[in-house]
């Protein structure tokens, strides 16, 4: 035998023999050692030359003959008893598939809910933003105290004053949404979403460029502003990550523009409500007329607090400044206040208010799930009392029994954790599918390593929490006697009963919240927007660059509308400057004076929205004509300026009178205009279904040629018309025209409901989970109770009790617990649902039908949960019960 074979084979075999000799019982040890010692000595004396394969065969043969499979299993584990516990646990789980499924589902529900909400909260509220000192970055908005509407975009005049007159910020900048047309070689024209930013914007962010540089001070002036900075997403998508793009010129709006920098990845600002993330940034300088624009808001302001300034003190400074502007400009600023919102809060959107509630609910759900699992394990443990008594009688110590129970609990926790992780992943995919527009990054919430670690930790804690209580109780000496004698007493059932009451109250609270949001969503979906939204397409364009004169703009839109009308299947076609529910509305608001009436007094609201329409806009939207006539071919260039007003404008400016024939004066884009009212049309909601229609005045495009318009096309039901067909019609007029947004009106309206649908989804999911856990808890408590009272039920049956009496007894016990939970839940819901008041529409926080429906649902579920243990109680054997001492 070679020297190489000696240490590799023979010494390993000798080591195995010595190890085995220490473990096997003494009678076997002597024979075993003697036989294999002789075998090994024989092989040693022969000194057979062996290859490495031969050596390995010797080891395998020796090893396989030396020990059996059970011995190998014991030696390959740290604790052989743990393996026996594991095998025993697997067998028990297989014998009770129903119990196993219920317990796994309970744990998976709690772990899944906690993991999903923890992932969401971590991404939106905890994970640091990719900005230095991100907690000091603020966004600033307008809030109109008269309308009660939330955050609104800022009017340029107000933004300029904020930028120039505040001292709380180390850097402050205005941001204007923009778009630029880009045509790739061989591709269709494309609109790139952009933002024009004033000096200080990149100082607010505090981030250096990934490649290149930010804007130089001289580039914030007229003529020097032909430069852009690309977002990292656009850099990858459109330019394939080619860093040579920095310093090169690309054609935007048919003009050469130099790319000077690339922003860092992972930065999502979503500065404007309901609008897409900018793909590029361009320098913005202030125009002279912008300081006078205070009625129309379409800017945002972003700022970085000084080190010694708090958000509260900055808000106070802006409040004082808003009061000064209200005195200086009472017509436009009387009800306008500034609102300072941390960037993180802005990015969290509508979830900022809901997430803390859901985090608390998820933590409570996890605790309830663990307690339910403990109750279920305890209920099953009662049926195993004889097994534990026998094992104790055979010498098993209490620690050994506790370890067996905890091993089974760990198996449940491992299975529940794995299923919970799948549920969490599915929930996050559902959240991504909803794509709430006001929540940045909600479409890509990850389950990263930290969340996985949390899930593993939660699963382990769930195992200890769910298994320790029944393990300690069932492993006590004479556990079966204790359980038989005293566990059915009311005192022993106080803790489980209290848990059920908490579960039912939590389920009612969450279900009421979900019900209120569902009713609100249904109510808002029933709101009439003022137009028929089916079979209508919209195509938004900005046609200023190649149509730089009023005559060119008039000719382009007239020809385009006629081309759209000629498309087979089209009923009506028109265009409008402020399209309802559009993400980029051109809202122009100014004061209006009515001839023959005194001018509005200081502080009196005389503002009206001015909208330009072309073609058959009103028929295409099916906005009804209330009085007079619509704008038509008579309203052309050179004729007297005609106007149509909405019904709400007629009520506001001519209460109780007919506005037809009235002469009005307004300003549009800084230009004074005088017009005659020729018609009144119905109201149309613009921003959202839960916002009232605004007073609006319409002018004809032929008389006021405008470049920012949205084509509106109504098609016949079932007509095979696509957005692409309509785009080709416009490209036939101008092949280089890009489209800012193309969509159906139905999708545009539905988009405004995504935030509400998101809240409904989250609360409904939690309500269902809480209801499931409550039913499982009620089932577990009653199962435990009935298993402890088997002898009592048998005696009752032996003494003449009817089966339905036993069923009624168990049902009454369960329904008492449910009733107590309902009472506590109703009180809690009546108080806590006020927190949802800002999310409700057409429903009060104490809506009676919602409360009644939820209570009825919980009573029904409780009856079902109670009936199964009640039927099981009838299995009690009266003869065995009487004979039992």
Residue pairs with C-beta under 8 A, 6 or more apart in sequence:
1 10
1 43
1 44
1 46
1 47
1 48
1 49
1 50
2 49
2 50
4 52
4 55
5 49
5 50
5 54
5 55
8 52
8 55
8 59
9 50
9 55
9 56
9 58
9 59
10 40
10 43
10 44
12 59
13 36
13 40
13 58
13 59
13 62
13 63
13 66
14 40
16 62
16 63
16 66
16 67
17 32
17 33
17 36
17 37
17 40
17 66
19 75
20 32
20 66
20 67
20 71
21 29
21 32
21 33
23 71
23 75
24 32
36 62
36 66
43 58
50 58
67 75
73 80
73 83
74 80
74 83
77 83
81 400
81 403
82 403
82 407
85 403
85 404
85 407
85 408
86 407
86 411
88 404
89 404
89 407
89 408
89 411
90 411
92 408
93 100
93 408
93 411
94 100
96 380
99 376
99 380
100 412
102 376
102 776
102 779
103 373
103 376
103 377
103 412
103 416
104 412
104 415
104 416
104 419
105 419
105 772
105 776
106 369
106 372
106 373
106 376
106 416
106 772
106 773
106 776
107 369
107 370
107 373
107 412
107 413
107 415
107 416
107 417
107 419
107 420
107 459
107 462
107 466
108 415
108 416
108 417
108 419
108 420
108 422
108 423
109 365
109 369
109 420
109 423
109 769
109 772
109 773
110 365
110 366
110 367
110 368
110 369
110 370
110 416
110 420
110 462
110 769
110 773
111 366
111 369
111 416
111 417
111 419
111 420
111 421
111 423
111 424
111 455
111 458
111 459
111 462
112 419
112 420
112 421
112 422
112 423
112 424
112 427
113 362
113 365
113 366
113 423
113 424
113 427
113 765
113 766
113 769
114 362
114 363
114 365
114 366
114 420
114 458
115 420
115 421
115 423
115 424
115 447
115 451
115 454
115 455
115 458
116 362
116 423
116 424
116 427
116 428
117 355
117 358
117 359
117 361
117 362
118 359
118 362
118 451
118 454
119 424
119 428
119 445
119 446
119 447
119 451
120 351
120 355
120 358
120 428
120 431
120 442
120 445
121 355
121 358
121 359
122 450
122 451
123 441
123 445
123 446
124 344
124 347
124 348
124 351
124 352
124 355
124 439
124 440
124 441
124 442
125 344
125 348
125 352
125 355
128 134
129 137
129 343
129 344
129 347
130 207
130 264
130 266
130 267
131 137
131 205
131 206
131 207
131 267
131 343
132 206
132 207
133 206
133 304
134 343
134 344
135 342
135 344
136 304
136 305
136 307
137 204
137 205
137 302
137 303
137 304
137 305
137 342
137 343
138 169
138 302
138 303
138 304
138 305
138 311
138 314
138 340
138 341
138 342
138 343
139 271
139 300
139 301
139 302
139 303
139 340
139 341
139 342
139 343
139 346
140 154
140 162
140 300
140 301
140 302
140 303
140 318
140 338
140 339
140 340
140 341
141 151
141 152
141 153
141 154
141 300
141 301
141 338
141 339
141 341
142 151
142 152
142 153
142 154
142 155
142 158
142 297
142 336
142 337
142 338
142 339
143 149
143 150
143 151
143 152
143 336
143 337
143 338
143 339
144 152
144 335
144 336
145 335
145 336
145 337
146 334
146 335
146 605
147 335
147 692
149 687
149 691
151 273
151 339
151 341
152 297
153 272
153 273
153 297
153 298
153 299
153 300
154 162
154 174
154 297
154 299
154 300
154 301
155 293
155 294
155 295
155 296
155 297
155 298
155 299
155 332
155 336
156 174
156 176
156 290
156 291
156 293
156 294
156 298
156 299
157 290
157 291
157 292
157 293
157 294
157 329
158 294
158 297
158 325
158 333
158 336
158 338
159 174
159 299
159 300
159 301
160 174
160 286
160 290
160 291
161 321
161 325
162 172
162 301
162 318
162 321
162 338
163 172
163 173
163 174
163 198
163 200
163 301
165 321
166 172
166 303
166 314
166 317
166 318
166 321
167 317
168 303
168 305
168 306
168 309
168 313
168 314
168 317
168 318
169 303
169 304
169 305
169 306
169 309
169 314
170 203
170 304
170 305
170 306
170 307
171 200
171 203
171 204
171 303
171 304
172 200
172 204
172 301
172 302
172 303
172 304
173 197
173 198
173 199
173 200
173 201
173 203
173 204
173 301
173 302
173 303
174 197
174 198
174 284
174 299
174 300
174 301
175 195
175 196
175 197
175 198
175 201
175 271
175 272
175 284
175 299
175 300
175 301
175 302
176 195
176 196
176 197
176 284
176 298
176 299
177 193
177 194
177 195
177 272
177 275
177 278
177 298
177 584
178 194
178 195
178 196
178 282
179 191
179 192
179 193
179 194
179 542
179 584
179 740
180 191
180 192
180 194
180 228
180 252
180 253
180 257
180 280
180 282
181 189
181 190
181 191
181 192
181 252
181 253
181 254
181 542
181 545
181 736
181 738
182 189
182 190
182 191
182 192
182 238
182 250
182 251
182 252
182 738
183 189
183 190
183 251
183 736
183 738
184 190
184 238
189 735
189 736
189 737
189 738
189 739
190 738
191 542
191 738
191 739
191 740
191 741
192 234
192 238
192 252
192 279
192 280
193 275
193 276
193 277
193 278
193 279
194 228
194 278
194 279
194 280
194 281
194 282
195 271
195 278
195 280
195 281
195 282
196 281
196 282
196 283
196 284
197 215
197 281
197 282
197 283
197 284
198 220
198 283
198 284
198 285
198 286
199 215
199 217
199 220
199 283
201 281
201 302
202 214
202 215
203 304
204 302
204 303
204 304
205 267
206 304
207 263
207 264
207 267
208 264
209 229
209 261
209 262
209 263
209 264
210 232
210 261
210 262
210 263
210 264
210 265
211 243
211 246
211 261
211 262
212 229
212 246
212 247
212 259
212 260
212 261
212 262
213 260
213 261
214 229
214 260
214 261
215 227
215 229
215 260
215 283
218 224
219 225
219 227
219 283
220 283
220 284
220 285
221 285
222 285
225 282
225 283
225 284
225 285
226 255
226 256
226 257
226 258
227 257
227 258
227 259
227 260
227 282
227 283
228 252
228 257
228 258
228 259
228 260
228 280
228 281
228 282
229 259
229 260
229 261
229 262
229 263
229 280
229 281
229 282
230 239
230 245
230 259
230 261
230 262
230 263
230 279
230 280
231 263
231 267
231 277
231 278
231 279
231 280
231 281
232 262
232 263
232 264
232 265
232 266
232 267
233 265
233 277
233 279
234 279
234 280
235 241
235 245
235 262
235 263
238 279
239 245
243 262
245 259
245 262
246 259
246 260
246 261
246 262
247 258
247 259
247 260
248 258
248 259
249 256
249 257
249 258
249 259
250 256
250 257
250 259
251 257
253 545
254 545
254 546
254 736
257 282
263 281
268 277
268 347
268 440
268 441
269 277
269 278
269 302
269 343
269 347
269 440
270 277
270 346
270 347
270 438
270 440
271 278
271 300
271 302
272 300
273 437
273 438
274 437
274 438
274 583
274 751
274 752
275 583
275 584
276 583
289 670
292 670
293 670
294 329
294 332
294 333
295 331
295 332
295 589
295 590
295 591
295 607
296 587
296 588
296 589
296 590
297 587
298 587
302 343
303 314
305 311
305 314
311 340
311 342
314 340
315 338
315 339
315 340
318 338
318 340
319 337
319 338
321 338
322 333
322 336
322 337
322 338
325 333
325 336
326 333
326 334
326 335
326 336
330 602
330 603
331 591
331 600
331 602
331 604
331 606
331 607
332 591
332 607
334 603
334 605
335 605
345 352
347 439
347 440
347 441
348 355
348 439
348 440
349 436
349 437
349 438
349 439
349 440
349 755
350 436
350 438
350 439
350 755
350 758
350 759
350 839
351 436
351 439
351 442
351 758
353 835
353 838
353 839
354 759
354 762
354 763
354 839
357 835
358 762
358 763
358 766
361 506
361 510
361 766
361 770
362 766
364 506
365 506
365 766
365 769
365 770
365 773
366 458
366 462
368 499
368 502
368 503
368 506
368 770
368 773
368 774
368 777
369 462
369 773
370 461
370 462
370 465
370 466
371 465
371 466
371 499
371 777
372 499
372 503
372 773
372 776
372 777
372 780
373 409
373 412
373 416
373 462
373 465
373 466
374 465
374 466
374 467
374 468
374 469
374 470
375 496
375 499
375 777
375 780
375 781
375 784
376 776
376 780
376 783
377 405
377 408
377 409
377 412
377 466
377 467
377 470
378 469
378 470
378 473
378 474
378 780
378 784
379 780
379 783
379 784
379 787
381 388
381 405
381 470
381 473
381 474
382 474
382 483
382 487
382 784
382 787
382 788
383 787
384 474
385 474
385 479
385 480
385 483
385 484
386 480
388 401
388 474
388 475
388 479
388 480
389 478
389 479
389 480
391 400
391 401
392 398
392 401
392 477
392 479
398 475
398 476
398 477
401 471
401 474
401 475
402 471
402 472
402 475
405 467
405 470
405 471
405 474
405 475
406 463
406 464
406 467
406 468
406 471
408 467
409 463
409 464
409 466
409 467
409 468
409 471
410 460
410 463
410 467
412 463
412 466
412 467
413 459
413 460
413 462
413 463
413 466
414 459
414 463
416 459
416 462
417 455
417 456
417 458
417 459
417 462
420 455
420 458
420 459
421 447
421 452
421 455
424 447
424 451
424 455
425 447
427 765
428 445
428 447
430 761
431 442
431 443
431 445
431 758
431 761
431 762
432 442
432 443
432 444
432 445
434 442
434 754
434 757
434 758
434 761
435 442
435 443
435 754
436 442
436 754
436 755
436 758
437 751
437 754
437 755
438 755
439 755
439 758
442 758
473 479
474 483
476 482
483 788
484 788
484 791
486 492
487 788
488 785
488 788
488 789
488 792
493 781
493 785
496 780
496 781
496 784
497 781
497 817
499 777
499 781
500 774
500 777
500 778
500 781
500 817
500 818
500 821
501 817
501 820
501 821
501 824
502 821
502 824
503 770
503 773
503 774
503 777
503 778
503 821
504 774
504 778
504 817
504 818
504 820
504 821
504 822
504 824
504 825
504 858
504 862
505 821
505 822
505 824
505 825
505 828
506 770
506 774
506 825
507 767
507 770
507 771
507 773
507 774
507 821
507 825
507 858
508 821
508 822
508 825
508 826
508 828
508 829
508 854
508 855
508 858
509 770
509 825
509 828
509 829
509 832
510 763
510 766
510 767
510 770
511 767
511 770
511 771
511 854
511 857
511 858
512 825
512 829
512 833
512 850
512 851
512 854
513 763
513 767
513 829
513 832
513 833
513 836
514 760
514 763
514 764
514 766
514 767
515 767
515 847
515 850
515 853
515 854
516 833
516 836
516 840
516 843
516 845
516 847
516 850
517 756
517 759
517 760
517 763
517 764
517 836
517 839
517 840
518 760
518 764
519 842
519 843
519 847
519 849
519 850
520 756
520 839
520 840
520 841
520 842
520 843
521 753
521 756
521 757
521 760
523 841
523 842
523 843
524 689
524 690
524 753
524 756
524 841
524 842
525 689
525 753
527 685
527 689
527 690
529 580
529 581
529 684
529 685
529 689
529 749
530 580
530 623
530 682
530 683
530 684
530 685
530 693
531 580
531 621
531 622
531 623
531 684
531 745
532 621
532 622
533 745
533 746
533 749
534 717
534 745
534 746
535 714
535 715
535 716
535 717
535 719
536 620
536 621
536 712
536 713
536 714
536 715
536 744
536 745
536 746
537 711
537 712
537 713
537 715
537 721
537 723
537 726
537 742
537 743
537 744
537 745
538 579
538 582
538 710
538 711
538 712
538 713
538 741
538 742
538 743
538 744
538 745
538 748
539 710
539 711
539 713
539 723
539 726
539 727
539 730
539 739
539 741
539 742
540 579
540 582
540 584
540 709
540 710
540 711
540 739
540 740
540 741
540 742
541 708
541 709
541 710
541 711
541 730
541 737
541 738
541 739
541 740
542 707
542 708
542 740
543 553
543 556
543 557
543 707
543 708
543 709
543 734
543 737
544 553
544 707
544 708
546 552
546 734
546 736
546 737
547 553
547 555
547 556
547 707
550 637
550 705
551 705
553 705
553 706
553 707
554 637
554 701
554 702
554 705
556 733
556 734
557 575
557 614
557 615
557 701
557 705
557 709
558 614
558 615
558 702
559 733
560 575
560 711
560 729
560 730
560 733
560 734
561 573
561 574
561 575
561 614
561 615
561 616
561 711
563 729
563 730
563 732
563 733
564 570
564 573
564 711
564 713
564 726
564 729
564 730
565 572
565 573
565 615
565 616
566 729
567 573
567 713
567 721
567 725
567 726
567 729
568 719
568 721
569 715
569 716
569 719
569 720
569 721
570 713
570 714
570 715
570 716
570 719
570 721
571 619
571 620
571 714
571 715
571 716
572 615
572 616
572 619
572 620
572 713
572 714
573 615
573 616
573 620
573 711
573 712
573 713
573 714
574 613
574 614
574 615
574 616
574 617
574 618
574 619
574 620
574 621
574 711
574 712
575 613
575 614
575 615
575 617
575 701
575 709
575 710
575 711
575 712
576 611
576 612
576 613
576 614
576 617
576 709
576 710
576 712
577 586
577 588
577 611
577 612
577 613
577 706
577 708
577 709
577 710
578 585
578 586
578 587
578 588
578 609
578 611
578 686
578 696
579 585
579 710
579 712
580 621
580 684
580 685
580 686
580 745
580 748
581 685
581 686
581 687
581 688
581 745
581 748
581 749
581 751
581 752
582 710
582 741
582 748
583 741
583 748
583 751
584 740
584 741
585 686
585 687
586 706
586 708
587 609
587 686
588 609
588 610
588 611
588 668
588 669
589 607
589 608
589 609
589 610
590 607
590 608
590 610
590 666
590 667
590 668
591 600
591 606
591 607
591 608
591 666
591 667
592 606
592 607
592 608
592 653
592 664
592 665
592 666
592 697
593 599
593 600
593 606
593 664
593 665
593 666
594 653
594 654
594 662
594 663
594 664
595 662
595 663
595 664
595 665
596 663
599 606
600 606
607 695
608 649
608 652
608 653
608 666
608 695
608 696
608 697
609 694
609 695
609 696
609 697
610 666
610 668
610 696
610 697
610 698
610 699
611 696
611 697
611 698
611 699
612 698
612 699
612 700
612 701
612 704
612 706
612 709
613 631
613 698
613 699
613 700
613 701
614 700
614 701
614 702
614 709
617 712
618 625
618 630
618 681
619 714
620 712
620 713
620 714
621 684
621 712
621 714
621 745
622 714
623 681
623 682
623 684
624 681
624 682
625 679
625 680
625 681
625 682
626 647
626 650
626 679
626 680
626 681
626 682
627 658
627 660
627 679
627 680
628 644
628 660
628 677
628 678
628 679
628 680
629 678
629 679
630 644
630 679
630 681
631 642
631 644
631 678
631 679
631 698
631 699
631 700
634 642
635 641
635 642
635 678
635 700
635 702
635 703
636 700
636 702
636 703
637 702
637 703
639 703
640 675
640 676
641 673
641 674
641 675
641 676
641 699
641 703
641 704
642 675
642 676
642 678
642 699
642 700
642 703
643 664
643 675
643 676
643 677
643 678
643 697
643 698
643 699
644 677
644 678
644 679
644 680
644 681
644 697
644 698
645 653
645 659
645 677
645 679
645 680
645 681
645 695
645 696
645 697
645 698
646 680
646 681
646 682
646 683
646 684
646 693
646 694
646 695
646 696
646 697
646 698
647 680
647 681
647 682
647 683
647 693
648 683
648 692
648 693
648 694
648 695
648 696
649 659
649 695
649 696
649 697
650 659
650 680
652 695
653 659
653 664
653 695
654 662
659 677
659 680
660 677
660 678
660 679
660 680
661 676
661 677
661 678
662 676
662 677
663 674
663 675
663 676
663 677
664 674
664 675
664 676
664 677
664 697
665 672
665 673
665 674
665 675
666 672
666 673
666 675
666 697
667 673
668 699
668 704
673 699
673 704
675 697
675 699
681 698
683 693
683 696
684 693
684 696
685 691
685 692
685 693
686 693
686 694
687 752
688 752
689 749
689 752
689 753
690 841
701 709
710 741
711 726
711 730
712 745
713 721
713 726
715 721
723 742
723 743
726 742
727 739
727 742
730 737
731 737
756 839
759 839
771 857
771 858
771 861
774 821
774 858
774 861
774 862
775 861
775 862
775 864
775 865
776 865
778 814
778 817
778 818
778 862
778 865
778 866
779 865
779 866
779 868
779 869
781 814
781 817
782 810
782 813
782 814
782 865
782 866
782 869
782 870
783 868
783 869
783 872
785 810
785 813
785 869
786 793
786 810
786 869
786 870
786 872
786 873
789 873
790 873
790 876
790 881
791 876
791 881
791 884
792 881
793 806
793 873
793 874
793 876
793 881
794 876
794 877
794 878
794 879
794 880
794 881
794 882
794 884
795 878
795 881
795 882
796 805
796 806
797 803
797 806
797 874
797 876
797 878
797 881
798 878
798 879
798 881
798 882
803 874
806 870
806 873
806 874
806 876
807 867
807 870
807 871
807 873
807 874
809 870
809 873
810 866
810 869
810 870
810 873
811 863
811 866
811 867
811 870
813 866
814 862
814 865
814 866
814 869
814 870
815 859
815 862
815 863
815 866
818 858
818 859
818 862
818 866
821 858
822 855
822 858
822 859
826 851
826 855
829 851
830 845
830 846
833 845
833 846
834 845
836 845
837 845
843 850
